[in-house]
């Protein structure tokens, strides 16, 4: 293995993290809070970057091979999560290393699960950093899924993201694609911030909530999440959660006014159908089985459905207090996820769609065993390799969910808490059911449970294959 390109990536990641830490210093100064936690951490990060720069020597990213790609992606999330825990420790906001690491991993993986029992007691600069970890992690996921994973040619990513984009000549250069994705990401963040400001949310909270929404992370600087804000604020965040769960290639098409390509995208149609169908079903449940008005039932339903499907994790109410069938549906939706190529986590809508197409294909072949009926998505045939990779991913996901749930039970959690905490960690959602519901947190779990969930957050966020491949012997054979 050539470690030079791996070190090159790590150096860039450290520089990005260090620069992000510096942006927290003005926030600390504005609110008369200590700046040293950020100064110390930034100094450590830049020293590490300088050391890595000296070790990497002269290399080009074109020298990347699969081994280096898998290792650099996994190490990047591990290193940045360790770095992200330092401000919590230096400030004393989270004195326990395990808790600080859990909060950092949850931020960078855009999960949104938290060990904090009183969020508003923390310094605003620390909470700003907490939200910033979401925003950085969300951008990293877009780059990973749209640019890096398709080049590794596993899991069928080329059907939905980079490869198809290149074939349709979005732009011939990876740097240009990355730049355009960054512009879209920045634009969504800026527009949402302005709209939240228009709803009488102050600038600090608007920026923090925009970071959490566009990254589909869910960290809020408020103990009540979005519950204490006006209906206007809740509708704005609902809309931007849905937009952020859309494949960012679709956003590019919208900017270029290539609406025909958007119309042909089957994953987008399926994604919107699941949100609308689930939202109206739960609206009916809340309206007819509780004393809520139709508008309140509609708003709570669609907010929570959008929050869970896009794996954001914001909350306006405790869905565990809904009629049982309502939160059963919410738990079921934890396994859907947003669109491929978005900041959302989970299995992803495209994979569910391909699985359903396989079911339909099987019945069609039973009726016409000699017919040649190719599987298609977005009017393109799905190769055997891509189809196998997608179905295998779903199988891996469900097996890890079952294994993780059993591990959490073994570590002392009740069944509901165990399996929902694993579902929410792997899907990058945030709240679960049981004792980790939207009105609770993860502080009461054992340290072993928090470490296990941290590992599952990274594993789920990096689409499983990226991490698992490092432990396969054939990757290391010539």
WOMOBEL-V948192 format. One record per backbone hydrogen bond with DSSP energy under -0.5 kcal/mol. CO is the residue of the C=O (numbers start at 1). NH is the residue of the N-H. Records with the same first field share a line. If there is no record, write none. Layout:
CO=NH + NH
//
This chain:
1=3
3=7
4=8
5=9
6=10
7=11
8=12
9=13
10=14
11=15
12=16
13=17
14=18
15=19
16=20
17=21
18=22
19=23
20=24
21=24
22=25 + 26
23=27
24=28
25=29
26=30
27=31
28=33
29=32
35=38 + 39
36=40
37=41
38=42
39=43
40=44
41=45
42=46
43=47
44=48
45=49
46=50
47=51
48=52
49=53
50=54
51=55
52=56
53=57
57=59
60=63
61=64
65=69
66=70
67=71
68=72
69=73
70=74
71=75
72=76
73=77
74=78
75=79
76=80
77=81
78=82
79=83
80=84
81=85
82=86
83=86 + 87
85=89
86=90
87=91
88=92 + 93 + 94
92=95
96=100
97=101
98=102
99=103
100=104
101=105
102=106
103=107
104=108
105=109
106=111 + 112
107=110
114=442
118=121
119=122
123=127
124=128
125=129
126=130
127=131
128=132
129=133
130=134
131=135
132=136
133=137
134=138
135=139
136=140
137=141
138=142
139=143
140=144
141=145
142=146
143=147 + 148
144=149
147=151
148=151 + 152
149=152 + 153 + 154
150=153
154=157
156=159
157=160 + 161
158=164
161=165
162=166
163=167
164=168
165=170
166=169
173=177
174=178
175=179
176=180
177=181
178=182
179=183
180=184
181=185
182=186
183=187
184=188
185=189
186=190
187=191
188=192
189=193
190=194
191=195
192=196
193=197
194=198
195=199
196=199 + 201
197=200
202=206
203=207
204=208
205=209
206=210
207=211
208=212
209=213
210=214
211=215
212=217 + 218
213=216
222=225
224=227
226=229
230=234
231=235
232=236
233=237
234=238
235=239
236=240
237=241
238=242
239=243
240=244
241=245
243=246
244=343
245=339
247=250 + 251
248=252
249=253
250=254
251=255
252=256
253=258
254=257
257=259
258=261 + 262
259=263
260=264
261=265
262=265
264=266
265=269
266=270
267=271
268=272
269=273
270=274
271=275
272=276
273=277
274=278
275=279
276=280
277=281
278=282
279=283
280=284
281=285
282=286
283=287
284=288
285=289
286=290 + 292
293=297
294=298
295=299
296=300
297=301
298=302
299=303
300=304
301=305
302=306
303=307
304=308
305=309
306=310
307=312 + 313
308=311
315=226 + 227
317=319
318=321
319=322
323=326 + 327
324=328
325=329
326=330
327=331
328=332
329=333
330=334
331=334
332=335
333=336 + 337
335=347
336=348
338=349
339=342
341=248
345=338
348=352
349=353
350=354
351=355
352=356
353=357
354=358
355=359
356=360
357=361
358=362
359=363
360=364
361=365
362=366
363=367
364=368
368=371
371=373
372=374
375=382
377=380
380=377
381=383
383=387
384=388
385=389
386=390
387=391
388=392
389=393
390=394
391=395
392=396
393=397
394=398
395=399
396=400
397=401
398=402
399=403
400=404
401=405
402=406
403=407
404=408
405=409
406=410
407=411
408=413
409=412
414=418
415=419
416=420
417=421
418=422
419=423
420=424
421=425
422=426
423=427
424=428 + 429
426=346
429=431
433=436
434=437
435=441
436=432
437=440
442=445
446=450
447=451
448=452
449=453
450=454
451=455
452=456
453=457
454=458
455=459
456=460
457=461
458=462
459=464
460=463
462=466
463=465
464=467 + 468
465=469
467=470
468=471
469=472
472=475 + 476
473=476
//
